[in-house]
Amino acid sequence: MKKEGSNGSPFIRESETHEKIHSHLKAHPRGLTTQEIEEQTAISRKAVEKHLQILLFSNDIYMKQVGSARIYYPNHRFHHLDFQYFDFGKKRFYIDLIENDYGKSLLIQQKIKEGDKWVMKGSVFIPLDASHEFLKRLKEVLNSKRLKGEMKNGKNR
């Protein structure tokens, strides 16, 4: 069995494993398969797959399917142009204006405080060209009768 991380709390080992995989991918901009990451980092396949999914979900990496192989690449191709954030309870929401090969986009991320770190829990890219349509639809949802009824009855979560 392969050993992951150092002795310590599961949270620390998890964080170390996550950072090790992310750093390893950053050092290999031409991309790596799951098997290559597993072999080169001595981290179990299950842990590698889990952390790759988290990194994909947070848009820190991207994946291309080539035949039956999945190749993972670091996503350092975007530039942060501006950002804002706000806190809501133990959650922090970031709204970034980024630019990459596909143009400008809004990157909206949710992070939660775990210990002394903010941990990514989800994100979405919205092309800047679609931002007005996104805001229009968001306003429609926020002004819907159903939502207003739930807010009135104290069902907001």
C-alpha positions as CSV (number, residue, x, y, z in Angstrom):
1,M,0.0,0.0,0.0
2,K,1.2,3.5,-0.8
3,K,1.7,6.0,1.9
4,E,0.2,9.5,1.4
5,G,1.2,12.6,3.2
6,S,3.0,12.8,6.5
7,N,1.8,11.8,10.0
8,G,-0.7,14.3,11.3
9,S,-4.4,15.1,11.1
10,P,-6.4,13.7,8.2
11,F,-7.1,17.3,7.1
12,I,-3.4,18.1,6.9
13,R,-2.6,14.9,5.0
14,E,-5.6,15.6,2.7
15,S,-4.3,19.2,2.0
16,E,-0.8,17.9,1.4
17,T,-1.9,15.3,-1.0
18,H,-4.1,17.9,-2.9
19,E,-1.2,20.4,-3.1
20,K,1.3,17.7,-4.2
21,I,-0.9,16.6,-7.1
22,H,-1.7,20.2,-8.1
23,S,2.0,21.2,-7.9
24,H,3.0,18.1,-9.9
25,L,0.6,19.0,-12.7
26,K,1.8,22.6,-12.7
27,A,5.4,21.2,-13.3
28,H,4.1,19.2,-16.3
29,P,2.3,21.7,-18.6
30,R,2.2,19.1,-21.4
31,G,-0.2,17.1,-19.3
32,L,-0.3,13.8,-17.4
33,T,-2.6,10.7,-17.2
34,T,-3.9,9.4,-13.9
35,Q,-1.5,6.5,-14.1
36,E,1.5,8.8,-14.6
37,I,0.5,11.0,-11.7
38,E,0.1,7.9,-9.5
39,E,3.5,6.5,-10.5
40,Q,5.4,9.8,-10.3
41,T,3.9,10.9,-6.9
42,A,3.5,7.5,-5.1
43,I,-0.1,8.5,-4.3
44,S,-2.8,5.8,-4.6
45,R,-4.9,5.8,-7.8
46,K,-8.1,6.4,-5.7
47,A,-6.6,9.5,-4.0
48,V,-5.3,10.8,-7.3
49,E,-8.7,10.4,-9.0
50,K,-10.5,12.1,-6.1
51,H,-8.1,15.1,-6.1
52,L,-8.2,15.4,-9.9
53,Q,-12.0,15.6,-9.7
54,I,-11.7,18.4,-7.0
55,L,-9.2,20.3,-9.1
56,L,-11.4,19.9,-12.2
57,F,-14.4,21.1,-10.2
58,S,-12.5,24.2,-9.0
59,N,-11.2,24.9,-12.5
60,D,-7.6,24.6,-11.3
61,I,-6.9,22.0,-14.0
62,Y,-8.6,20.8,-17.2
63,M,-8.9,17.5,-18.9
64,K,-8.8,16.3,-22.5
65,Q,-10.0,12.9,-23.6
66,V,-7.6,11.4,-26.2
67,G,-8.9,8.0,-27.3
68,S,-9.4,6.1,-24.0
69,A,-6.9,8.2,-22.2
70,R,-7.7,11.2,-20.0
71,I,-4.9,13.8,-19.9
72,Y,-4.9,16.4,-17.2
73,Y,-3.3,19.8,-17.6
74,P,-2.7,22.7,-15.3
75,N,-5.1,25.6,-15.9
76,H,-2.7,28.5,-15.6
77,R,-3.7,30.0,-18.9
78,F,-6.0,32.6,-17.5
79,H,-5.2,36.0,-16.1
80,H,-7.1,37.6,-13.3
81,L,-8.1,41.1,-14.3
82,D,-10.2,42.1,-11.3
83,F,-12.1,40.5,-8.4
84,Q,-14.5,41.2,-5.6
85,Y,-15.5,38.9,-2.7
86,F,-18.1,38.9,0.1
87,D,-18.5,36.7,3.2
88,F,-21.8,35.1,4.1
89,G,-21.5,33.2,7.4
90,K,-18.6,30.7,7.1
91,K,-18.7,31.0,3.3
92,R,-16.8,33.3,1.0
93,F,-17.9,34.1,-2.5
94,Y,-15.3,35.3,-5.1
95,I,-16.3,37.0,-8.3
96,D,-13.3,37.2,-10.7
97,L,-13.0,38.8,-14.1
98,I,-10.5,36.6,-16.0
99,E,-9.2,36.3,-19.5
100,N,-7.9,33.2,-21.2
101,D,-7.6,31.8,-24.7
102,Y,-11.4,31.8,-25.1
103,G,-11.9,35.5,-24.1
104,K,-13.1,37.2,-20.9
105,S,-15.2,35.4,-18.4
106,L,-16.6,35.7,-14.9
107,L,-15.4,33.1,-12.5
108,I,-17.7,32.7,-9.5
109,Q,-16.2,30.6,-6.7
110,Q,-17.5,29.4,-3.3
111,K,-15.0,28.8,-0.6
112,I,-15.5,27.6,3.0
113,K,-13.2,28.3,5.9
114,E,-11.6,25.0,7.2
115,G,-9.0,25.7,9.9
116,D,-7.0,28.7,8.7
117,K,-7.5,28.1,5.0
118,W,-10.3,28.8,2.5
119,V,-11.2,25.6,0.7
120,M,-12.9,25.6,-2.8
121,K,-16.3,24.1,-2.7
122,G,-17.5,25.0,-6.2
123,S,-17.2,27.3,-9.2
124,V,-18.7,28.3,-12.5
125,F,-17.4,30.1,-15.5
126,I,-19.7,32.5,-17.3
127,P,-18.5,34.1,-20.6
128,L,-18.5,37.8,-20.2
129,D,-20.6,38.0,-23.4
130,A,-23.3,36.1,-21.6
131,S,-23.2,38.1,-18.4
132,H,-26.2,40.3,-19.2
133,E,-28.3,37.2,-20.1
134,F,-27.1,35.6,-16.8
135,L,-28.1,38.6,-14.8
136,K,-31.4,38.8,-16.5
137,R,-32.1,35.1,-15.7
138,L,-30.8,35.5,-12.2
139,K,-33.2,38.4,-11.6
140,E,-36.1,36.3,-13.0
141,V,-35.3,33.5,-10.5
142,L,-34.9,35.9,-7.6
143,N,-38.3,37.6,-8.4
144,S,-40.2,34.3,-9.0
145,K,-43.4,33.8,-7.1
146,R,-42.3,30.5,-5.8
147,L,-39.1,31.9,-4.2
148,K,-41.0,34.9,-2.8
149,G,-43.5,32.4,-1.3
150,E,-40.7,30.3,0.3
151,M,-39.1,33.4,1.7
152,K,-42.4,34.5,3.1
153,N,-42.9,31.1,4.8
154,G,-39.3,31.1,6.2
155,K,-38.1,28.3,4.0
156,N,-34.9,30.2,2.8
157,R,-31.8,28.2,3.3
